[in-house]
Amino acid sequence: MLDIKFIKEKLEQVKKNIKDRNMVADADLVVKLYDLKNSIQQKLDTLRQQRNENAAKMKGKLEHAVREVLIAEGKKLKEEISKLEKDFEEKEKEYKIAMMDIPNMAHPEAPVGKEDKENLEVKHWGDIPQFTFQPKDHVELAESLDLVDFDTATKVSGTKFYYLKNEAVILEMALTRYVMDIIIKEGFTPFITPDVAKEEVAAGIGFNPRGDESNIYTIEGTGTCLVGTAEITLGGYYAGKTIDASKLPIKMAGLSHCFRREAGAAGQFSRGLYRVHQFSKIEMFIYCLPEKSDEMHQYIRSVEEKIFQGLGIPYRVVDTCTGDLGASAYRKYDLEAWMPGRGDFGEITSTSNCTDFQARRLGIKYKDENGTNYLHMLNGTAMALSRAMIALLENYQQEDGSVRIPEKLIPYTGFDRICPKK
C-alpha cells in the first residue's frame, strides 16, 4: 500500500495514477476515513484520560454524595468510550478496505494506456524463423507427437487442464533444471514452495482471493488459497520481519505449481497450453534497499533474457502500460516469445518492481544505522514451463513433423529430437 502521508500530500497525483491504471479506487474516501478515525482516536484519548482521572479521585476518602457523582461520571465515560471504540473499529475497518484498493504509483516512464496493445516495445532479440512449410501450432504438434493429452484431462479434471506425456515430461524436467542451474549461478537460493498460502498473504502481495474478478482458487473454510505464483509464498516469507540491511539484497527462486481460475479467458490465443488452470513455474524474487530496486529490476530482466537467449527463442521486451500493470507493480517488463503457431508474440515472462507497496502491506522492513524503513520487493518469472514449451515446440519444429531440441538443453534431455510416433 501507499503511505497515507504521501496520499494526502500528492492526492491529485494519486487520483490521476488510479485513472491511468484504469482501476476503481477512491483516494478521497481514504483521506476522509483517515482523518475521521484520527478524530475519533483523539476523542477517545481525551475520554480515557478523564476516566483515569476519575478513577484516581475514587481512591481517596470521599463523602457519599461526591462518590455517587464520580460513579455516575465514570459510568457515563465508560458508555461514551465504548461507543467511540466501536465507531473507531468500524472506521478503521472501512479505512483499511479502502486503502487496499489504492494501487502503487506507476514509474514516470511507464507508457500510459488501458490494455496490452498499448505496451511499448523496447527491445527485440533473435531472428524469427522462416519455414519452407506451413508451421503447426503447439496443439497440433503435441497431438501428432503424443506429448499432451487435453481431451482426457478435460474428462478427468475439466477444461484447461492437461496431461504431459512421453518426451514432454522429460522436456519439462529438463527446462526446470536448465533454468535452476542458471539462476543458482546468479546467486539465487532455490526453494520448492508451498502451493497453499493464507488469504491475507495473497492479499498483501496484491492478489484478491475473493470475488468474481479473482483469479485465485480459495479453499473454503480454511482461510487459505492455492497460489497462482510463487511470488505469493516467496513474498510472504519475511512477512512481519525486520531484516538487517547488511543481508540485502536477498535473492530467492521458487519452483511451484500455479493454479489460476482464468475466468473469462477465451479465444484462439488462449488455447492449448497458453492459458491453463494449472502449470509449473520458477519465480525469482528479490528483497533489496529502496535505492537499489531500479538496478535490481534491470538485473532480473537480464537474467530472464539470458535464459531464453540460451534456448535460441526469439523474443521482444515490452514496457508494460499503466492499465496492464496490476495493483502492485511500479514498473513491469514482459518478455514475449515469437510463437509461429499464432504468427505473433506471446508473453512468456514478466518482471515487476513493486517498490515498498507489498512490504507495507506485509510489514517487511530493513534496519540500518538510520533506523528502520520498508524495503523494496521485486519479482520476475524465470520460466513458466508450459509457455516455454509452446515457444520451443513451435520454433524448433521441422518439416518432417519432428521437433529439434536446443543445443544447451540436450544434456538435460538426453535426446536431440522428438520424432512422430510410428
C-alpha positions as CSV (number, residue, x, y, z in Angstrom):
1,M,0.0,0.0,0.0
2,L,1.0,3.6,-0.3
3,D,2.0,5.8,2.7
4,I,-1.1,7.7,3.8
5,K,1.1,10.9,4.2
6,F,2.1,10.5,0.5
7,I,-1.6,10.1,-0.5
8,K,-2.6,13.3,1.4
9,E,0.3,15.3,0.1
10,K,0.0,14.1,-3.5
11,L,-3.7,13.4,-3.7
12,E,-4.2,14.7,-7.3
13,Q,-1.3,12.6,-8.5
14,V,-2.7,9.5,-6.8
15,K,-6.1,10.1,-8.3
16,K,-4.5,10.5,-11.8
17,N,-2.5,7.3,-11.3
18,I,-5.7,5.4,-10.5
19,K,-7.3,6.7,-13.7
20,D,-4.2,5.9,-15.7
21,R,-4.3,2.4,-14.4
22,N,-7.9,2.1,-15.4
23,M,-8.7,0.9,-11.8
24,V,-11.5,1.7,-9.4
25,A,-10.4,3.2,-6.1
26,D,-11.4,6.2,-4.0
27,A,-8.4,8.2,-2.7
28,D,-10.7,11.0,-1.4
29,L,-12.6,8.4,0.7
30,V,-9.2,7.1,2.1
31,V,-8.2,10.6,3.2
32,K,-11.7,11.3,4.7
33,L,-11.7,8.0,6.6
34,Y,-8.2,8.5,7.8
35,D,-9.0,12.0,9.2
36,L,-12.3,10.7,10.7
37,K,-10.7,7.8,12.5
38,N,-7.9,10.0,13.8
39,S,-10.5,12.5,15.1
40,I,-12.3,9.6,16.9
41,Q,-8.9,8.5,18.3
42,Q,-8.3,12.0,19.7
43,K,-11.7,12.0,21.4
44,L,-11.0,8.5,22.8
45,D,-7.7,9.6,24.2
46,T,-9.3,12.6,26.0
47,L,-12.1,10.4,27.4
48,R,-9.7,7.7,28.6
49,Q,-7.6,10.4,30.4
50,Q,-10.8,11.7,32.0
51,R,-11.7,8.1,33.1
52,N,-8.2,7.6,34.6
53,E,-8.5,10.9,36.5
54,N,-12.0,9.9,37.7
55,A,-10.7,6.6,38.9
56,A,-7.8,8.3,40.7
57,K,-10.3,10.5,42.6
58,M,-12.2,7.4,43.7
59,K,-9.2,6.1,45.6
60,G,-9.4,8.8,48.3
61,K,-11.8,9.2,51.3
62,L,-14.9,10.8,49.8
63,E,-18.3,11.9,51.1
64,H,-21.1,9.6,49.9
65,A,-22.6,12.3,47.6
66,V,-19.3,13.0,46.0
67,R,-18.6,9.3,45.4
68,E,-22.0,8.9,43.8
69,V,-21.3,11.8,41.4
70,L,-17.9,10.2,40.5
71,I,-19.5,6.8,40.0
72,A,-22.1,8.4,37.7
73,E,-19.4,10.2,35.8
74,G,-17.4,7.0,35.5
75,K,-20.4,5.1,34.1
76,K,-21.1,7.9,31.6
77,L,-17.4,7.9,30.5
78,K,-17.4,4.1,30.1
79,E,-20.5,4.2,27.9
80,E,-19.1,7.1,25.8
81,I,-15.7,5.3,25.4
82,S,-17.4,2.0,24.5
83,K,-19.5,3.8,21.8
84,L,-16.4,5.6,20.4
85,E,-14.3,2.4,20.4
86,K,-17.0,0.7,18.3
87,D,-17.1,3.7,15.9
88,F,-13.3,3.7,15.7
89,E,-13.2,0.0,14.9
90,E,-15.8,0.4,12.1
91,K,-14.0,3.4,10.6
92,E,-10.6,1.6,10.9
93,K,-12.0,-1.4,9.0
94,E,-13.5,0.9,6.3
95,Y,-10.2,2.7,6.0
96,K,-8.2,-0.4,5.6
97,I,-10.6,-1.8,3.0
98,A,-10.5,1.5,1.0
99,M,-6.7,1.7,1.4
100,M,-6.2,-1.8,0.0
101,D,-7.9,-0.6,-3.2
102,I,-5.3,2.1,-3.9
103,P,-2.7,0.9,-6.4
104,N,1.0,1.5,-6.3
105,M,2.2,4.6,-8.2
106,A,3.5,4.0,-11.7
107,H,7.0,4.7,-12.9
108,P,7.1,8.1,-14.7
109,E,8.4,6.5,-17.9
110,A,5.7,3.7,-17.9
111,P,3.6,4.2,-21.0
112,V,0.1,5.4,-20.3
113,G,-2.6,3.1,-21.8
114,K,-5.5,0.8,-21.0
115,E,-4.6,-2.6,-22.4
116,D,-1.6,-4.7,-23.5
117,K,-1.7,-3.5,-27.1
118,E,-0.5,-0.1,-25.8
119,N,2.6,-1.7,-24.3
120,L,5.8,-0.2,-25.6
121,E,8.4,-2.4,-27.3
122,V,11.9,-1.6,-26.0
123,K,14.0,-4.5,-27.4
124,H,13.9,-7.2,-30.0
125,W,16.2,-10.3,-29.9
126,G,16.7,-13.2,-32.3
127,D,15.6,-13.9,-35.8
128,I,12.1,-15.1,-36.5
129,P,12.3,-18.5,-38.1
130,Q,11.4,-18.7,-41.8
131,F,9.8,-22.0,-42.6
132,T,9.7,-23.7,-46.1
133,F,6.4,-25.4,-44.9
134,Q,3.2,-24.4,-43.2
135,P,4.1,-24.4,-39.5
136,K,1.8,-26.1,-36.9
137,D,0.8,-24.6,-33.6
138,H,1.8,-26.4,-30.4
139,V,-1.5,-28.1,-30.0
140,E,-1.2,-29.8,-33.4
141,L,2.5,-30.7,-32.7
142,A,1.6,-32.1,-29.2
143,E,-1.1,-34.3,-30.7
144,S,1.0,-35.6,-33.6
145,L,4.0,-36.3,-31.3
146,D,1.8,-37.7,-28.5
147,L,3.1,-35.2,-25.9
148,V,0.0,-33.7,-24.4
149,D,-3.5,-35.1,-23.8
150,F,-6.1,-32.4,-23.4
151,D,-9.2,-34.5,-24.1
152,T,-8.7,-37.0,-21.3
153,A,-7.7,-34.2,-18.9
154,T,-11.0,-32.4,-19.7
155,K,-12.9,-35.6,-18.8
156,V,-11.0,-36.1,-15.6
157,S,-10.4,-32.6,-14.4
158,G,-12.3,-30.2,-16.6
159,T,-11.4,-27.7,-19.3
160,K,-7.9,-26.0,-19.4
161,F,-6.2,-29.0,-17.7
162,Y,-3.8,-31.4,-19.5
163,Y,-1.6,-34.4,-19.1
164,L,2.0,-34.2,-20.2
165,K,3.3,-37.5,-21.8
166,N,6.4,-39.1,-23.2
167,E,9.2,-36.7,-24.1
168,A,7.2,-33.7,-22.9
169,V,7.6,-35.0,-19.3
170,I,11.4,-35.2,-19.7
171,L,11.4,-31.8,-21.5
172,E,9.6,-30.0,-18.6
173,M,12.1,-31.5,-16.1
174,A,15.0,-30.6,-18.4
175,L,13.8,-27.0,-18.7
176,T,13.4,-26.9,-14.9
177,R,17.0,-28.0,-14.3
178,Y,18.4,-25.8,-17.1
179,V,16.8,-22.7,-15.5
180,M,17.7,-23.6,-11.9
181,D,21.4,-24.1,-12.9
182,I,21.4,-20.6,-14.4
183,I,19.7,-18.8,-11.6
184,I,21.7,-20.6,-8.8
185,K,24.9,-19.4,-10.5
186,E,23.4,-15.9,-10.3
187,G,23.2,-16.3,-6.5
188,F,19.5,-17.1,-6.1
189,T,18.7,-19.5,-3.3
190,P,16.4,-22.3,-4.7
191,F,13.2,-23.2,-3.0
192,I,10.3,-25.5,-3.7
193,T,7.5,-23.5,-2.1
194,P,4.1,-24.5,-0.7
195,D,1.2,-24.5,-3.2
196,V,-1.1,-23.0,-0.5
197,A,-1.0,-19.6,1.2
198,K,-3.1,-17.7,3.7
199,E,-5.5,-15.3,2.1
200,E,-4.0,-12.3,3.9
201,V,-0.6,-13.1,2.4
202,A,-2.0,-13.3,-1.1
203,A,-3.9,-10.0,-0.5
204,G,-0.7,-8.5,0.9
205,I,1.2,-9.4,-2.4
206,G,-1.7,-7.8,-4.3
207,F,-3.9,-10.8,-5.3
208,N,-7.6,-10.6,-4.5
209,P,-8.5,-14.0,-3.2
210,R,-12.3,-13.3,-3.2
211,G,-14.9,-12.0,-5.6
212,D,-16.0,-12.6,-9.2
213,E,-12.9,-10.9,-10.6
214,S,-10.5,-13.0,-8.5
215,N,-8.1,-15.3,-10.4
216,I,-7.5,-17.3,-7.2
217,Y,-8.9,-20.7,-6.1
218,T,-9.8,-20.4,-2.5
219,I,-10.0,-23.4,-0.2
220,E,-13.3,-22.9,1.5
221,G,-13.5,-22.8,5.3
222,T,-9.7,-22.7,5.7
223,G,-8.8,-19.0,5.1
224,T,-6.3,-20.2,2.5
225,C,-6.0,-20.4,-1.3
226,L,-4.0,-22.1,-4.0
227,V,-1.2,-19.9,-5.2
228,G,-1.2,-18.5,-8.7
229,T,2.6,-17.9,-8.5
230,A,5.4,-18.5,-6.0
231,E,5.6,-14.7,-5.8
232,I,3.0,-15.1,-3.1
233,T,4.9,-17.6,-1.0
234,L,8.3,-16.0,-1.5
235,G,6.9,-12.6,-0.8
236,G,5.3,-13.8,2.4
237,Y,8.5,-15.5,3.6
238,Y,9.6,-12.5,5.6
239,A,6.2,-11.1,6.5
240,G,6.3,-9.2,9.7
241,K,10.1,-9.3,9.9
242,T,12.8,-6.6,10.0
243,I,15.9,-7.6,8.0
244,D,19.4,-6.2,8.7
245,A,20.4,-4.1,5.8
246,S,23.8,-5.8,5.5
247,K,22.0,-9.0,4.4
248,L,20.3,-7.3,1.4
249,P,19.8,-8.0,-1.4
250,I,18.1,-11.4,-0.7
251,K,17.7,-13.4,-3.9
252,M,15.3,-16.3,-3.9
253,A,14.0,-18.6,-6.6
254,G,10.8,-20.7,-6.1
255,L,9.6,-23.7,-8.1
256,S,5.8,-24.2,-7.6
257,H,2.7,-25.4,-9.2
258,C,0.5,-22.4,-10.1
259,F,-3.3,-22.5,-10.0
260,R,-5.4,-19.9,-11.8
261,R,-9.1,-19.7,-12.5
262,E,-8.5,-17.7,-15.7
263,A,-12.1,-16.5,-15.5
264,G,-13.3,-15.2,-18.9
265,A,-10.1,-16.3,-20.7
266,A,-11.0,-17.5,-24.2
267,G,-10.1,-17.1,-27.8
268,Q,-7.5,-18.7,-30.2
269,F,-4.5,-17.2,-28.4
270,S,-5.6,-18.8,-25.1
271,R,-5.9,-22.3,-26.5
272,G,-3.8,-25.3,-25.6
273,L,-1.0,-24.7,-23.0
274,Y,-1.0,-20.9,-23.2
275,R,-3.8,-20.3,-20.6
276,V,-4.4,-23.2,-18.3
277,H,-5.7,-23.7,-14.7
278,Q,-2.5,-25.5,-13.5
279,F,1.1,-25.2,-14.6
280,S,4.6,-25.2,-13.1
281,K,6.7,-22.1,-12.8
282,I,10.1,-20.9,-11.5
283,E,9.9,-17.5,-9.9
284,M,12.7,-15.1,-9.0
285,F,12.2,-12.8,-6.0
286,I,14.4,-10.1,-4.6
287,Y,14.3,-8.1,-1.3
288,C,16.5,-5.0,-1.5
289,L,17.2,-1.5,-0.3
290,P,15.0,1.2,-1.9
291,E,17.8,2.9,-3.8
292,K,18.8,-0.4,-5.4
293,S,15.4,-1.5,-6.8
294,D,15.6,0.1,-10.2
295,E,19.0,-1.6,-10.7
296,M,17.6,-5.0,-9.4
297,H,14.7,-4.7,-11.8
298,Q,17.0,-4.4,-14.8
299,Y,19.1,-7.3,-13.4
300,I,16.1,-9.6,-13.2
301,R,15.2,-8.8,-16.7
302,S,18.7,-9.5,-17.9
303,V,18.5,-13.0,-16.3
304,E,15.2,-13.7,-18.0
305,E,16.7,-12.7,-21.3
306,K,19.8,-14.9,-20.7
307,I,17.6,-17.9,-20.1
308,F,15.7,-17.5,-23.4
309,Q,18.8,-16.4,-25.4
310,G,20.4,-19.7,-24.3
311,L,17.5,-21.6,-25.8
312,G,17.6,-19.5,-29.0
313,I,14.0,-18.4,-28.7
314,P,13.4,-15.1,-30.5
315,Y,11.6,-12.5,-28.3
316,R,10.8,-8.9,-27.7
317,V,10.7,-6.9,-24.5
318,V,7.8,-4.6,-23.8
319,D,7.5,-1.8,-21.2
320,T,4.0,-2.5,-19.8
321,C,1.4,0.2,-20.0
322,T,-0.3,1.6,-16.8
323,G,-3.6,-0.2,-17.5
324,D,-1.8,-3.6,-17.6
325,L,0.4,-3.2,-14.5
326,G,-1.9,-4.6,-11.9
327,A,-2.1,-3.0,-8.4
328,S,1.4,-3.8,-7.1
329,A,3.8,-3.0,-9.9
330,Y,5.6,0.3,-10.1
331,R,7.1,-0.8,-13.4
332,K,6.8,-4.1,-15.3
333,Y,8.6,-5.6,-18.3
334,D,7.2,-8.5,-20.3
335,L,9.2,-10.9,-22.4
336,E,7.1,-12.0,-25.4
337,A,8.4,-15.0,-27.4
338,W,7.7,-15.4,-31.1
339,M,5.1,-18.2,-31.5
340,P,4.8,-19.3,-35.1
341,G,1.5,-21.1,-34.5
342,R,-0.2,-17.7,-33.8
343,G,2.1,-15.7,-36.1
344,D,2.7,-13.3,-33.3
345,F,4.4,-12.8,-30.0
346,G,3.1,-14.2,-26.7
347,E,4.0,-13.4,-23.2
348,I,6.4,-15.9,-21.6
349,T,7.8,-14.0,-18.6
350,S,7.4,-10.7,-16.7
351,T,9.3,-8.8,-14.1
352,S,7.9,-6.2,-11.7
353,N,9.4,-3.7,-9.4
354,C,6.8,-3.3,-6.6
355,T,8.9,-0.8,-4.6
356,D,7.6,-0.8,-1.0
357,F,4.0,-1.4,-1.9
358,Q,3.9,-5.1,-0.9
359,A,6.4,-4.5,2.0
360,R,4.0,-2.1,3.7
361,R,1.0,-4.5,3.3
362,L,3.1,-7.4,4.8
363,G,5.1,-5.4,7.3
364,I,8.5,-6.2,6.0
365,K,11.3,-3.7,6.9
366,Y,15.1,-3.3,6.9
367,K,17.2,-1.9,9.6
368,D,20.4,0.2,9.2
369,E,22.3,2.9,11.2
370,N,19.4,5.3,10.4
371,G,16.7,3.2,11.9
372,T,14.0,1.0,10.2
373,N,12.1,1.5,7.0
374,Y,10.2,-0.5,4.4
375,L,12.4,-2.3,1.9
376,H,11.6,-2.9,-1.8
377,M,10.4,-6.1,-3.3
378,L,10.7,-7.4,-6.9
379,N,9.6,-10.5,-8.8
380,G,10.3,-12.0,-12.1
381,T,9.4,-15.2,-14.0
382,A,12.4,-17.3,-14.7
383,M,10.2,-19.6,-16.7
384,A,6.6,-20.5,-16.9
385,L,7.2,-24.1,-18.1
386,S,4.1,-24.6,-20.2
387,R,4.5,-21.4,-22.2
388,A,8.2,-22.1,-22.7
389,M,7.2,-25.4,-24.1
390,I,4.9,-23.7,-26.6
391,A,7.8,-21.5,-27.8
392,L,10.2,-24.4,-28.0
393,L,7.9,-26.8,-29.9
394,E,6.8,-24.2,-32.4
395,N,10.1,-22.5,-33.1
396,Y,12.1,-25.8,-33.4
397,Q,9.6,-27.8,-35.5
398,Q,10.8,-29.5,-38.6
399,E,9.2,-30.2,-42.0
400,D,9.1,-34.0,-41.2
401,G,7.0,-33.3,-38.2
402,S,9.8,-33.7,-35.6
403,V,11.0,-31.1,-33.1
404,R,14.7,-30.3,-32.6
405,I,16.0,-29.8,-29.0
406,P,18.1,-26.6,-28.5
407,E,21.7,-27.5,-28.1
408,K,22.0,-26.2,-24.5
409,L,19.1,-28.4,-23.5
410,I,20.3,-31.7,-24.9
411,P,22.5,-32.6,-21.9
412,Y,19.4,-32.3,-19.7
413,T,17.0,-34.2,-22.0
414,G,19.3,-37.0,-23.2
415,F,17.9,-36.7,-26.7
416,D,18.2,-34.1,-29.5
417,R,14.9,-34.6,-31.3
418,I,11.3,-35.5,-30.7
419,C,10.0,-37.6,-33.6
420,P,6.5,-38.6,-34.6
421,K,5.4,-42.0,-33.2
422,K,5.2,-44.8,-35.7
